[in-house]
Amino acid sequence: MSVETGFWGIGVLFALLFLRVPVALALIAVSFGGIVSLLGIKPAFGILSNTPYAFVASWTMSAVPMFLLMGFVAYHAKLTEGLFDAAKAALWRVPGALAVASIFACSGFAAVCGSSLATAASMGRIAIPEMVRAGYSPSISAGAIAAGGTIGALIPPSILMILYGVFSETSITKVFLGGITVGLLTAVSYALVVWLLAALRPDWVPRGAPAGARVSGREALRKVWPVMALVLLVFGGLFSGYFTATEAGAIGAGGAILCAAAIGTLSRQVMKNSLLETLQTTASLLIIGIGAMMFTRFLGITGLSGFIAKQVGAADISYLQLMLMVVLVYLALGMVMEPFGAMLVTLPVFLPLLNAEGISLVWFGVLVVKLLEIGMITPPVGLNVFVIRNVASNYVSTAQIFAGVLPFFLADLAVTALIIAVPGLVLALPALL
């Protein structure tokens, strides 16, 4: 074992990431080079040849392409277009009705998607033009959707949570259940921000709904029933114990195809686009996961993970100090890295430490996803912000979107503090399973 080699490996990894080397290639190169220096070329090639199969052949990993396919079919077949109208029908009386409706529509979209980028892109196209026409500040309109998109990775089926569950060997269903609470808490906190802005700055957020905002409840239900049926089918079976996460993904993908066929929006082009995007996204996620698994083996050989856990235990760091360190690390990484890479780079270091401290890995998984999603709206690499810029370039600039997400970012920090202060909020639903 060589702890020093482990530290050198981490240093070289972050240097490569700083130089914009793709995360997967950086992880594999550092791990392979480190193992060669410690064990020799033959063991390094042995690990390099065995790790991809060991990671990809996991039965649980098949849930990733299935849930991705469900989300892409729902998106391309326009199953989710009625969500904004349904939210308006339910919320048209509240202050800032359109902004609040867009946030809760993002929550609904999240239940069939699992991607914050897809959630932000889809809802941005629909909601931002309508909010701007109704007198909302373009900055706040775009900020609300960019922030609302982060709910896409909190409410199941979350691809981030699936990868976390596989990597940490934690129940994906329990992490999903914990994510529901935090996702809904986040949506409510964003709605409170909108109501506060409506009270303090009615020139930014009109207090009343515009004349054309009200939507017939019957019409909204007609548009949204496929999504409701899909959510009830998948998560009713998953959380009642009839399906595993893997089976739920397959049933969800099949259900999305059947719903699209039932409403007449399924076509050859829809299936082609959905399958291609599923394959591309799955391939990119799997290669990052393979790199992270190799990096975990490299750190295990060096003994660095155990060394860090032992040092933290000897230093008698308090729970709040440890959590502050975790929060700062993930917020910093979120500013410069995409979520999957940031999570898989850090888990090999943090998981042994958490096990040594007796911290629930279900709770930690939800916290990590929340922190990584905050990174989706923070500069300079706030991916949701740039997605919104692309779909609403006629209404708002990048600087205006970053300004618009600021009050929602503050709400995110408050929710994060609540998660850390009251872990039972996350663990209550998983405890019922």
N, C-alpha and C positions, 0 to 999 in steps of 0.2 A: 504493500500500500504506500501511496505517496500523496499526502495531503497537499503538498506544495504543487504537484502536477495538477491537481484538481483546481487550485486557485488560478494557476496559469491558464488552464483550459477555459475557465469562465471569463478571464480577462481577454483571451484571444477571441472567444465567441462574441463578446460585446463589441470588440474592435471590428470584427467582420460585419456585424449588424449595423454598426455606425457607418461603415463603408457601403452600405446598401446591398450587401450580399444576401440573396434570398435566404430566409430563415431555415428552410429544410437543408439547403446545401451547407450553410454555416454549421448547423448541428451535426450533420454527418461528417463533415471534414474535421471538425475539432475532435469529435468522438473517435473517429478512426485514427487520426494522428496521435491522440493521447494514448489509445490502447496499444498502438505500435510501439510507442516509447516505453510503455510499461511491461508489455507481455511479448512483443515481437510481431512480425508480419503475419504468421500463420494464424494465431489466435484472433488477430484483428480481422482477417478475412473470414474466419469462421463466424464471428459475431455479425459481421456485415452481411453474410449470406443467410444467417438464421433469423435475424431480427425482423426483416420485412414480413416473412411468413408468420412469425409468432404474433406480430401485432395485427396484421390484416386478417388472419384466419380466425380471429376472435368472433364467436357467434354474435355477441352483442354489437360488434361494429357494423353488422349488416343493417342495423337500425338507421345509420347515418344516411346512406343513399335512399332508403325508403321514405324517411321523413322529408328529405330534400325533394324527392319526386312528388310527394304530396303537396309541398309548398309551391313548387314550380307549376304543377298542373293547375292548382287553385289560382295562381297568379295569371298564367297565360290564358286560361279558360274563363277568366273574369268572374270567378265565383265570389270574389271578395269585394266587388265594386259596390254592392249595396250596403256595406258596413257603415260608411259615412252617413248615408241617408237614415239608416236604422238608429244610429247614435243621435242624429239631429231630431228624429221623431221623439226620442225619449228625453232629450235634454234641452229642447228649444226654449224653455222658460227660464233657464238659469243664466246668470250674468256670464258674458263671454261664451255664449252657447256654441258657436261654431268652433272655437278653439278647444273647448272642453270635449265637444263631440269628436273632433279629430283625434284627440288623445285617447279616448276610449275606443274609437275605431281602430287605432293602432294596436290596442290591446286585443281586440277581436281578431285582427289580421295575424297577430303573433301566434294565436292558437292554432293556425294552420300553416304557419310559415317556418318559424325558428330562426330567422335571419333578420337582424336589425337593419341591414342595408336594404333588403327587399321591402321591409315594412316602410321605411322612410321614403323609398322611391315610389312605391305604389300610392301611399296616402298623400305624398307631396303633389303628385300630378292632379289628384282629385280635389284636395282641400285648399291648397294655397291660393289658387285663382279665385275661388269662391270667397275666402276670407278677405282677400285684398279688395274685391268688388264691394264687400259689405262694410268697408271702412276700417278694417283692422290694419295695424302697422305691418308693412311687409316683413320687417325684422322680427317682430314677435310671431307672426304667422309662420315664417320659416323656422324660427327657433322652436316653436311648439312641436312641429312635425319632426324636426331633427332629433329633439329630445324624446318625443313619443316613440320614434323608431327604436330607441334602445330597449324598449319593453319587449321587442321581438325576440331577444335572447334570454329574457327572464321568464316569460310565460311559456310553458311547454307547448310544442316540442322544441326544445332548445338544442341546437347542434353543439354549442359550447358545453352544455351540461352533459350531453351524451359522451363527448370526448373526455370530459373531466371524470365521469363515472367509470369509463373504461380504464383510464390511466391510473386513477387512484384506487381502483377495485372497490368502488362504493356503489350502493344501490342507485341506479339511475331513476327509478320510480320515486324514491324518497327525495332525491335532489329535485326532481320535477315538482313534487308537492311543496317543498320549501320555496321553490321559485314562484309558485302561484301567489303566495302571500306577499313576497317582495315585489312582484310585478304589479299586483293590485295596489299595494301601498305606494309604489312609485307613481302609478297613474293618478291616485288620489292627491298625492303631493303636487303633481303638475297642475291638476285642476285647481287646487288651492292657490297656486301661483297665478293662474289666470283670473280667478275671482278677486284676488288682491289687486292685480293690475287693473281690472275693470273698475274697482272702487277708487283707486288712486289716480289712474291715468285713463279716463274714458276716451281720450283722443287716440290712444293706442289700442285699447280693447273696448269696443262698444258694450254698454251694459245690457242692452236689449237685443233680441234676435231681429234681423232684418225681415222685411215683409215677406220675402220669398223663401225664407229659411225653413218654415214649417213644412214637414213632410207627413203625408198620410201614413198612419201606423200600419194599415193594411198593405199599402204599396211597399213600404219598407220591409215588412215581413215577407212579402212575395219575393223580394230581391235577395233576402239574406237567409232564407230557409236552407239552402244547400250547405252553407258554412255551419249553421247551427246543427244540422243533422250530422255533419262530418265530425264536429267537435264532440257531440254527445256519443257518437259511435266509438271514436278512438279513445277518448279519455274516460268515458263511462266504463268501457271494458278494461282499460289500463288500471285505473285506480280502484276498481272493484275486485281486481285480482283475476279476471278472466283472461287477460292478455299479458304477456311480458312486453317490455319496451320494444323488443325486436318484432314481435307479432303485431303490436300496435302500429308500428311503422308500415308494415306490409299491408295491414287492413286499411290504414289511412290512405296510402297511395292508391289502392284499389277503389276505396270509397270516393276519393277525389275524381278518379276517372269516370266512375258511374254517375256521380252528381253532374259532371260536365256533360256527359251524354244525355242525362235526363233533361237538362235545360237547353240542349241544342248548341252548346258552345265547344264541343269536342271536335277537333279536326285533325287531319294528318299533320298540319303545320304546328298545331298546339303540342301534339305528342312529340314531334321531332325536336322542337325547341326545348321542351321540358326534359327530354331524355339527354340531349346534348349538354344542357346546363347542369343536370344532375351528375353526369359523368365528369365534366370539367371540375366542378366543385369538390366532388368526392375524391378525385385524384389529387388535387392540391392539398386537401385535408389529410389524406393518408400519408403522403410523403413527408409532411410536417410531423405527423405522429410517429412515423418510423424514425425520423431524426431525433425526436425527443426521447424515444425508447432507447436508442443507442447512447444518447447523452446520459440517461439514467444509469445505464450499465457502466459507462465510463466513470461517473462519479462514485458508483458503488465500489468499483475496483480501487479507486484512489482512497476511499474511506472518508471523503470530504463531508458527505451528508451526516455521518455519525459524529464526526469531529465537531461540526457546527452545532448539532443538537446537544452534544456534551458541554460545549462552551457556553451555550445559552443557559443550560441547566445550572452550570456552575456559577454563572453571573447572577442568577436569581432575578431574571428580568420579569417584571410583573405582566399580567395579562394585557393591560392597557398599553404598556410600552411595546409589547410584541405586536399588538394589533396596529399601533401607530406605524411601526416599521413596515408591516405588510401593506397598509394603506398607501404609504408614501412610495413604496416600491412599485405597486401596481399603477398608481396615478402617474408616476414618472414614465413607466414603460408604455402606458396607454397613450402618452403624448407623441411617441415616436414609432410605435409598433402596432401591427394589427392584432386583434384579440387572441386568435388561435396561437400565434407564435409567442406572444407575451405569456400566455398561460402555460404552454408546454415547455418553455425555456425555464420557468421558475419552479414548476411543481417538483422536479427532482431534488431541489434544494429545500423547499418548504415542507413537503410531506413528512419526511422523517422527523423534522422539528415539531410538527403538529402532533404526530403520534406520541412523541416523547412528552409533550405537554398535556396530553389527554384531551385535545380539542376535537370536537365532532367534525368529521370530514364531510358529512352532509351539509352542516351549517357553513363550513369553510367554502365548499363548492359554490353555494349560493352567493356568499360574500364576494368571492373572486369574480364571478360572472358580473355581479353588480359593479364592481370596481372597473373591470375591463370595459363595460359598456359606458361608463362615465368617460373613458378615454375616447369613445367614438364621437364626442362633441367638444373635446378640448383641443386647442391649437398645439402644434402646427399641423398634426395629422389627424384631424377629426373627420374620419371617413364619412360619417353621416352628413356632416356639413357640406362636404364636396358633392355628395350624392344629391342633396337638396339644391345646391348651386346648379347642377346639371339639369335638373328637371324644372327649375323655376328661375332660369337665368334672365327672363324678361321682367321679373319683379324685384329681385334682390341681389346684392353683391355678397361675396364671401365674408367681407368684414361685417356687413349688416347681420348675416346669419350668426356669426360668432357673438356679436353683441346681443342678439335675440335669445341665444341659448343661456346667457349668463344667469338669469333668475332661475332657470330650470336646473342649472348646474349647482346652484346653492341649495335647491331642494334635494338634489341627489346627495349632497354632503350630509344634509340633515337625516335622510333616510339611512345612509351608511352608518352614521353615529347611532341611530336607533337600533339597527341590526346588531351592532357590537355591544351596545348597552343591555339589550334585551334579546339574547339568543333564542329564547322561547318563542318569539314571533316566527322565526324560521322553522323551528323544530316541532311546533304544535301539530301541524298537519301530518308530517312524516310519522309522528308518534302514534297516530290513529291507524296507520296502515297495518 
